[in-house]
Amino acid sequence: MRLLAAIVLVGLPWGVAAGDFRSIAADGTPMYDAPSVQAKKLFVATRLYPVEILISIDNWVKVRDPSGDLTWVEKKSVSDRRTVVVTVPVAGVRQGASDQSPLEFRVQQGVVLDVAGQPSAGWVRVRHSDGQSGYVRMSQVWGG
C-alpha cells in the first residue's frame, strides 16, 4: 500500500497537484487512450467539459472525467477555466453557502457550470451560462 502511494506521488507532474480541475478548451476535442494522436480515440469532448489533471508529460495530460474514465488529451486542448457538472437529477443553487439560504435556481443533471470561487465547507460558488450565480453543494457536482 505504501509503495502505491509513493508511485502516485512521484507520478504527479511539475506544477500539477491532485485535484487540479480544469476544462476542455474547444468543442470537438479528441480524448485518447494513450499520449499520441496515433492512439485510439475514445470519444470527443465538448468545450467546458470538466476534467481532473492527473499527469502531465510533454504535450499531453492524463485526465479523469466525470464518469471516472482516464484518458489522454493534448495539453493545448485544456483550459485553465474551472467548471463543474451536475451529477444529481436536480441540484439547487442557493444565494449563500447554506441549506437555509434562499434557492436561486435549479439545475438539471449534466449541466456544466463555471466555478466562480474556491470550494469551502462543502459548497462552491458557480455561474450558469445565462448569468445566474449562487452556491451549490459539492456533493451535487463533479469537478470542483
N, C-alpha and C positions, 0 to 999 in steps of 0.2 A: 504494500500500500504506500509506503513512504517513497519507494522508487518511482511509482507512477506520479506522485505529486511533484517530485523533482523533475521528471521529464516534462510535465506540463509547464512548469515554471521556466525551464530552460528553453522550451519551445516558443515562449512569448516573444514577439518581435520587439525591436527597438522602438520605443515610444508608444507601444500599444499595451494597454492593460486589460485584464479580464473585465468584461462588462463594458467594453468600448463599443457603444452602439452608434451606428451611422445609418445612412440610407443610400439607395441606388440613385445615381445622378440623372439617368435618362431612360426613357421608355425603350424597350427592345434590347435590354442588356442581357447577353447570354451568361448563364451560370454553368460552369463546367465541373466535371468530376476530377480534374487534375489541373495544375497550373500551366496550361498550354492551350493555344487556340486550336491545336490539333486534337485536343482531348474531346471526349464525348460531351455534347451539350445536353444538360439535364432538363433545363427549362429556360424560359426567357422572363426576366423580371421587369416590372414596371417602375417608372420614376417614383421615388419616395418610399419604395419597398424597404422596410426596416431590416437591418442585418446587424449581427454582432461580430466584430472582427476578432478572430482568434489567433491568426498567424499572418505575418507579412514577409514575403520572400520576393526579392527583386521587384518586378512589376505586377505581382499577384498578391491577393489576400484570400485567406481561407476564412469563410464566414459561416455562421449558424443563422438560419432563417426562423421565422415564427413557428414553423412546424417542427423545428428541431433538426432539420436536414443540414448536412455540412456540404458546402460547395466551394468552388474557387471562382473568383471574378477578377478581372483586370483592375488594378489599383486605381487607374484613371476613371473607372466607372463608379467609384464610391465617393459620395459627397460627405462633407462634414456635417451636413444638416441632419439633425436627430429627429426621428419620427417614432411613433408607436402605432400598433394596430390593435383594434378592439378584439378581444378573444372570447368575450361572453356574448350571449344573444343580444342584450341591450345594456349599455353602460350609461350610467348617469353622470353627467358633468355638472359639477356644483360651483357656486360662486366662490366658495372658500374650501380649504382642505379639511373638511369635516362632514360627517354624515348628517349633521344637523343644519348645515349651510343650505340655503335655498337651491333648488335644482335649476340650472341654467338651460340645459338642453340634454337630449338623449341621443345616443349614437349606436347604430346597428353594428353587429359583428362584422369584421372585415374592413371597417372604415379606418383609414390611416389619418392620424392627427399629428401635427407638428408639436414637438416638445418646446415649451416656452419657458422652462425653468428647470432647475435641478430637482430630482425626486427628493422628497423629505417626508419622514414619518408615514410612509406608505401611500403618499399622494404625489402626483406630478401635475404641473400646470401645462395645459395643452391648448392648441388653437386649431379650430376647424378651418377648412379651405374657404368657407363662406365668411370668415372673420370672427365668428363666435369663439369665446375662450372661457376657460374655467379650470377646475381641478377634477381629476379622475383618480380613482383608486388604482394603484399599481397592480393589484390583483386582477383587474379587469382588462389590462392591456399587456402587450409584449413589446419590449424594445426600449424600455426606459433606462 
